[in-house]
């Protein structure tokens, strides 16, 4: 089912008033006829329902810093372990614990690949210091990986990390410094749970004078470009196999 122009406009005008909707929230939002903005976990669920094998986002959720004590872990990771959809993203935001997130994905049997690099991207920066077990160097490589994952019926999704374009990664150090300041503020104000990520992203944007937002937009556009090429390559691969 496709949203009408009117429905898209209504959702856009609602902005942050639309309920953040993860898998756990789907039944409630539908039952109350509410308006929801889907997270990666909910988007994966709906994509799988209608046979969409690939979708693009900015960054996936992850294990929050100090997650070993708080158990604050994004439902995106659990969904990736049980829903066979490929997620193209710029990696994991550095406000999260990247090494623990990758460990969690490994535990759930999720294939994690990086595009044209051996290191998992850290959203605003090209590198995170964490190596990936799988490297893909072209849309065709990605398509073959996705196709095999589906054919083997592994039951899990894939993450393909695409580094932010190099010209926008130069500001990564400035943004990382702002992230550390925002994290300290969040701890001082005891901001946790669902409120933490929106607070951190908004505060980082303020501290960088809009630099983080510009980088965010650039990486989303780049992800969409790569994701589109992967989808075309996957469609062509399946067409060749059916002939």
N, C-alpha and C positions, 0 to 999 in steps of 0.2 A: 504494500500500500504506500502510495506516494503522497507527501503533504501538498496541499494546494498552496497557491501563492498567498492567499489570505491567512492560512495557518502558519506559514513561514514568517509572514510579517508580524503576526501576533506573538510568536515565540521570540522574534528579534526584539520587539518592543518591550517584552517582559524583562529581558535581560536577566539580572541576578534574582529577580522575583520568581523565576521558574525554579522549581525544586530540583536540587541536585539529585539525580536518580541513578543509583547503583542497582545491581541485581535485586538486593533486598527490598528496594523501594518500588519496584515495578508494579506489584499487585496493588499496593496502596494508592499509587498515583492513578492507575487505571480505574480502580474501584470508585474513587472519589472524583473521577473525571477532571483530574488536575493537569497541570502543564509541567512536564519534566524535561530537564536537560541531562541527557544520558552521559554517564561516565564510560570509561573503556569497558568495564565489566558488563554494563547493560547493553552497550552498543554491540559487543561481541555476541551476546545472547540473541539479540534481534537479528543480527547479520546471519548467524548460524541458522536461525529459524527459516529464513527465506533464501538460503543458499548463496549468500555473498561470502566469498572466500578471503577477501582482502579488504582492509580498510585502513585509513590514515588518521593519525592524531598527532598532537604536538609531542607530548611525552606520556609515558605510562606512569601509574602510581607505583608505590614501592613500600619497602619497610622504612618506617620513620626512624630518625635518629633516636637512639635509646629505646628502640623497639623491643629489645630483649627484656626490658623492664615493663614497658607500657603495653606490649602486644598490639601496637598500632600498626597494622599491616593492611595495605590497600586490597580491596576485594578484586581489583584488576588481576592480581597475581594468581589468586585462586581460580578465577575464570579462565586464565590462560592455561591452567593445568587441566581443564575439563571441557574446553570448547575449541573445536578445530577451526580456528580462524587465524589468519596471519595479520599481525598488527605492525604497521610501518610507523616508526616514531623516531624522534631525535634522542632516544634513550630515556634516562631517568633524571629528573631535576636534581641538582646538587643540594637541594634542601633536604633530600632524603639520604638514606644510607645505601649507597650504590653496591658495595661488596656484599652486604647482607641480602639485598634484593636479588642479586644474581645467585646467591646460594639458595635462596628460597625457591627461585624459578627452577634451579637444578633439581631440588628435592621433589618438585612437582612434575618433573619430566618435560619441561618446556625447552624447546630448541631456541637458543639465543644466538643470533648471527649479527655481524656488523658489515656494513656496506663499504667495500673498498678500504677496509682497515682491519687491524687485528685487535683493536681496543674498543671497548664499548663507549659510545659517546655519552657526554654528561649534559645534554640539553644545550646550555649556553656555550659550552666549550666542546671542542672536537674529541678530547680525550678525558678519561676518568682515572687512569692508572689500573683499570681492571681489564684483563684480557678476556676475549670471548673464545668459546670452543669451536666456532664456525665462522668462516669468512666467505662472503659472496661478493663477486666483482662485477656483476652485470645484472640487468633485469632478468635475463634468461637463466642465470644461476639461481636467482630468487624464485623464479617460476618453477624450476625443476625441484627445488627444495620443498616448496609448498605442495606441489603435485604429489610428490612421494609421501609426504606427511599425511596427506588425505588418503592416498591409496593404501597405505599401511594400516589405516584406521587406528592410529595411535591414541586418538581421542583428546589430544592436547593441541593447543595453539602454537604459534611461533611469534617470536619478536625479532624484527629486523631493524637494527639501529642504524640510522642514517645521520652522519655528523652534520652539524650546522655548517652552512657555506663559510669557507675560510675568511672571506672579507668581513663577515659579521662575527666571527669567533675572536677577532682581535680585542673586542670589548669584554671578553670572558673574564679576565682578571678583575676588572672593575666591578662586574656583576657579582663575582664570587665574594669580593670584599663586602659588598652590600648584603649578600645573603648571610654572611657570618654576623653582621650587625643586626639583621632582622631576626635571626635565630635567637640572639641574646635577648632582644626585646620581647619575643614571644615567651621565652622562659620567665622573664621578669614579670610579665603580665598574666602568666599562667594560662596562655592560650593553647588549647590542645584539641584533639579530635578533628571533626569536620571543619572547625573554624580555623585550624592552623594553616593549612595550605593557602586558602584565599587571603588570609592576613599577610603571610610571608610574601606572596606574589605581588600584592598591592604595595606593601612596604618597600620591597626591592625596586619596584617601578618608580616609587617616589624618590628613593635614595639615589637612583641612577638618572634621574631627570628624564625618564621615559625611554632610556637606552634599552632596558630589558624588554620592554614591550615591542620596540622596533625589531630587536633580535628574534623575539618570539614569533612575530609575523613572518619574518624572513625564513625561519626554519620550517614553519608550517607550510609555506608556499613550496619550499624545496621538497619537503616530505610528500606533498601532493603530487608534485612532478614525478618523483621517483616511484611513488605508489601507482600512478597512472601507467607508467612504463612497465611496471611489474605485472599489472592487471592485463595489459595488452599481450605481453609475452606469455602469460598463463593461458589466455584465451587461444592464442595461436598454437601453443603446445598441445592443448586439448583437441583443437581442430585437426592437427596433424595426426594425432593418435586415433582419431575417429575415422579417418580416411583409409 
